[in-house]
């Protein structure tokens, strides 16, 4: 059963269980999907704002990435300490990289809605940005962990760029709320 077909309670129980998956990569993908859902809603209420269709596509992609993450991690666990470990570890980095890049795209899609969308939904749009930034950072961390033995792998830089772009969008969104914006 797909993670997106589980009840919230069952999903949370699965994540909290003493099992290797679902874990951080799948959760990051699901958070990116939730951020995309919020961005899509905010875009639908913003007159003339583009992005609802893109948000829907990113939401569907992120849901699929959650399941893909479990499959990739399971394949890595099966290959551990065997001749295929390096290849499985490298493959396991692909899914969180896609998650980080999708989350950065969600953040970029949602950030203009914070100041230029429906005024009643600007906190929802900001929440989409913040969730996307967290998902991008988490997924980039998974990429770094999976590629720890390959410091020259270009996927590390791609993941770092995605996390930095999402973090920049979050800083912009925070600036729209001076009462809660981080100082310094």
N, C-alpha and C positions, 0 to 999 in steps of 0.2 A: 504494500500500500504506500502510495506517495505521502511524503510528510505533509503536503498541503491538504491532503484528504483526512488527516487525523483531527480529532478534537483538540482544542487548545490544551485541555487538561492532560490528555494522553500524550501529546507532544512534549509537554513540560515534564511529565513522568519519564518519558523515553530519554530526554536529555539528562535528567537528574540521575538516571539509573547507573549502576556500576558496570557500564559497558563502554566500549571504545567509540561507539557511534550511535546516534547522531551526537556531534560535538560542535566545537567552535566554528568550523567551516560551514556546516549545514545551518547553524543558527545565524551566522553572518548573512548567508544567502536569504534566509527567511526574513531577517530584519530589513535587508535591501528590498525585498518584495513588499513588506509593509510600508516602507518609505515610498516606494513607487505607487502604491495604492493611495496614500495620502496626497502625493503630488498629483495624481490623476484626478482625484476629487477636487482639489484646489483649482486645477486647470479648468475643470468643467464649470466651475462657478465664476471664473474670471472671464468677463466678456472679451472675446477676441483673442484670448490667450491660447497659443498653440501648446501642444504637449500632451494632451490627454491620451491620444492614441499611442504615442511613444511611451508614456508611463505605463499603459496597459501591456505593451510588448515587453518592457523591462520587468514588470511584475511577473509575467509568465516565464520569462527567461530565468529570473532569480529563483522562482519556485522549482524549476527544473534543475537549477544548479544545486539546490539543497539536496535533492535526490542523487545527483551526479557526485556530489562530495562524499556521500556515504559509500557509493560504489567505488570511487577512486581510493578512498581510505581503506576500505575492506580489501581491495586488491593489493594495496601496499602492505597491509598487515599479513596477508597470505604469502607475500613474496619476501617478507623480512628474513634477513640472515640467509638468503638464498642468492643464486646467481642473477635473479631478476630484480633484486632490491633497488638498485640505483635507477633502473628504468621506471619501476613502479613509483618510487619517490618523486622522480621528475614528472611523471604523469599526474601524480597527486597534487602537484603545484599548479597545474593548468586550471583546475576548477576554482580555487580561491582567487587566482589571477583574474579569471572572467568575472567573478563576484566583485572584486575590488573595482574593476573597470566599469561594470554595470552600476555599482553603487555610486561611483563618481559621476556617472552620467545622470543618475537620479538627482543627486545633489545639484548639479548644474541646471537641470530642468526645473527644480523646485525653487531655487534661490530667487529668481526674478519674481516669483509669485508672492514672496514675503512682502515686498514693497509695492509691487505693481499688480497684484491680483486682487481678489475680493477682500476688502478690509476686514470682514468678519472671519476670514479664514487665514489671516496672516500667521497666527500662531500654529495652525495646522501645517501650513507650508513650511514654517520654520522647523517644526517637528520632523517633517519629511527630510529636510536638509540634515538635521542633527542625527537622525537615525541612519541616513545614508552615509554620513561621515564616519559614524561608529562602525558600520558594516565594512566600509572601505578600509579603515585602519585595521580592523580585526582580520579581514581577509588578507591584507598585505602582510600581516604578521604570520599568517599560515604559510604564505608563499616563502617568506624569509626562513621559516623553520624547515620547510620541505627542501629548500635549496641551500641549506646551511653549508653543505660540502661543496658548493659550486658558486663561489663568490663572484665570478665573472659572468654568470648567467644573465642575459639581458632581461629576463623576466623579473628579476629583482628590481631593476630600475623602473620597469613598467608599473609594478605594484606600488613602488614608492611614489611615482608620479600620480597615480590614481588616488592614493591616500592623501597626498599633499593638495591635490585639486579639491577633493571633498572637504578637507580641513579648511581650506581657504573659503569655500562656500559657507561652511559653518560659521567662520569668523564674520563673514558678511551678514549672515542671518542674525547672529548675536548682536551685531551693531544696530540692528533695527529695534532692539529692545534694551535701551540703555540701563534700565533698572536691574537687569539680570546679566548684562554683558560682562564677560570677564575683564578685569582691569589689568593693566600692565602689560 
